[in-house]
């Protein structure tokens, strides 16, 4: 009895299905640090159909922790497009980028302050600098910051 090689599409599908949308490792790094320095926040609170990663009502601030691959961080090597089904992935990434911009614009328009922290800026070599920058921004009055 011979073993058949698993279908690549099924393998890819299984891998993608196992990727979490909430409570990701980068998100937990941010949450742990900010909680440790005394900030309190809400997690995945719905705001008019938008689900930011962290909401700081006291500071009128919202934080998105973006994965470089899923949100296609322009300055990052993790933002490549898979070789299989390239058109599917390009369309998906384009939709993600448009949604991110639309959500950020809306939140700013209704009075929230918005931070975006990119996954690559939570690597151990730059983590402390990035998290301190985010902490200072939350306590400031600046409207927008992008860390990455």
Buried (B, 14 or more C-beta within 10 A) or exposed (E): EEEEEEEEEEEEEEEEEEEEEEEBEBBEBBBEBBEEEEBEBEEEBEBEEBBBBBBBEEBEBBBBBBBBBBBBBEEBEEBEBEEEEEEEBEEBBEEBEEEBEEBBEBBBEEEBBBBBBBBBBBEEEBBEEBBEBBBEBBEEEEBEBBBB
